[in-house]
Amino acid sequence: MSSKRLPLSDEKMIQLAMDYPTPFHLYDERGIRENAQAFKRAFGWVDGFKNYFAVKACPNPSILKIVREEGFGADCSSLPELIMAQQAGFRGEEIMFTSNDTPPEEFKAASDMGAVLNLDDITHIDALMEVAAMPELISFRYNPGPDRTGNAIIGNPVEAKYGVTTEQLIPAYLKAKELGAKRFALHTMVASNELEGSYIVETARMLFTQALRIWEETQIKIEFINMGGGIGIPYRPEDKAIDLEVVSREIKRLYDEMIASTPLAPLRVVFECGRMVTGPFGYLVSKVRHISEKYKMYVGLDASMANLMRPALYGAYHHITVVGKEDLPKDHLYDVTGSLCENNDKFAIDRQLPLIEKGDVVVIHDTGAHGYAMGFNYNGKLRSAEYLLKEDGSTAMIRRAETVDDYFATLKF
Ligand SMILES: Cc1ncc(COP(=O)(O)O)c(C=O)c1O
């Protein structure tokens, strides 16, 4: 069971929702820092452990600065993300560039920054060479195909557009070496929002196996394996978070068995998780605009799927707290909706909640990753502000809300 608490007392949360125009995302700095520290502690046995925080999960420099201060790197997938990582202070190999279908100018920019290039396809070696020299350190994203099952969100690896296949792996490293690479890394990303610790451990086994195969067949030494992101979070109160201590212990056991006494040791283990770092520490704060009784009961919020797309996109569950009514019986059945002209603009369908009234403050939990970031402007919806709840209890705006002028800024007429 996970607890779905707010980072502030009900009184303070309601006050915040009165002080700042709703909706807005609120991030809990203390929660993010403590979580990052626990992640590092769990993998304390890995010399040089790093989580390259997936910028796409929460692309805000204020958040990136926090995770950088906690010793994380940055995982970027586009030029704007690379620039943002730099602006947040990340330099050189603190940045991994894990892109796909990559434009040449992005290869060039990542290469100029000295980021770790993580190539998604064997043909990307040539694409890279058209715009930059082969870097000293190169990584490939591995797609195991039928050897792994993937999971519901990320899908079956055989169907995935990502990565270098098992057969292509050896030729890819050999070619990179021939072109001047001297240091090598191996990456994968086979799960998303995975709550089964054993799946993560099996990913380590898979990468250790491939690193050994690469060594045996080519004498190329993998310097680190990047396990990707994908560690899940307990979106539902009945979900159980992955026990990182247990996962880490199991990975160490495999490391000792498979790697420790081989020439590959010391082999670093790193991740590029986003969701599990900031996800549980983000809250979408909104107010009830309308209550409607049709064939069902609808609660219309001032937020919409433009602020949080996951429920509409994947039918994802996000817990909802009606602030100040936590202890009332959940004896009303509602669809909780946004204001978009899309009937799937619903944060919850058939959710048991306490009696809701117009003006109530409603908080949607676990929006700290892939929340604001997925926002869009369809229906002329303007993206909300983001606030940071700082460790001293004060709040700071870390992104203003969009205005109508922003909406028109790119138009030529
Ligand atoms: C390549 C890559 N790395 C890391 C991540 C982060 O995943 P998560 O936030 O689920 O940990 C993603 C998410 O889409 C990804 O595509």
The ligand as an SDF file (V2000), in Angstrom:
LIG
                    3D

 16 16  0  0  0  0  0  0  0  0999 V2000
   15.0350    6.4100  -23.5150 C   0  0  0  0  0  0  0  0  0  0  0  0
   14.2950    6.7100  -22.2830 C   0  0  0  0  0  0  0  0  0  0  0  0
   14.9810    6.7680  -21.1220 N   0  0  0  0  0  0  0  0  0  0  0  0
   14.3580    7.0440  -19.9600 C   0  0  0  0  0  0  0  0  0  0  0  0
   13.0140    7.2870  -19.9220 C   0  0  0  0  0  0  0  0  0  0  0  0
   12.3910    7.5970  -18.6120 C   0  0  0  0  0  0  0  0  0  0  0  0
   11.4490    6.6800  -18.2490 O   0  0  0  0  0  0  0  0  0  0  0  0
   10.7730    6.7590  -16.8120 P   0  0  0  0  0  0  0  0  0  0  0  0
   10.4260    8.1780  -16.5830 O   0  0  0  0  0  0  0  0  0  0  0  0
    9.5690    5.8960  -16.9250 O   0  0  0  0  0  0  0  0  0  0  0  0
   11.7810    6.2610  -15.8420 O   0  0  0  0  0  0  0  0  0  0  0  0
   12.2470    7.2250  -21.0870 C   0  0  0  0  0  0  0  0  0  0  0  0
   10.8070    7.4700  -21.0550 C   0  0  0  0  0  0  0  0  0  0  0  0
   10.0850    7.5170  -21.9910 O   0  0  0  0  0  0  0  0  0  0  0  0
   12.9110    6.9300  -22.3090 C   0  0  0  0  0  0  0  0  0  0  0  0
   12.2510    6.8960  -23.4600 O   0  0  0  0  0  0  0  0  0  0  0  0
  1  2  1  0
  2  3  1  0
  2 15  2  0
  3  4  2  0
  4  5  1  0
  5  6  1  0
  5 12  2  0
  6  7  1  0
  7  8  1  0
  8  9  2  0
  8 10  1  0
  8 11  1  0
 12 13  1  0
 12 15  1  0
 13 14  2  0
 15 16  1  0
M  END
$$$$
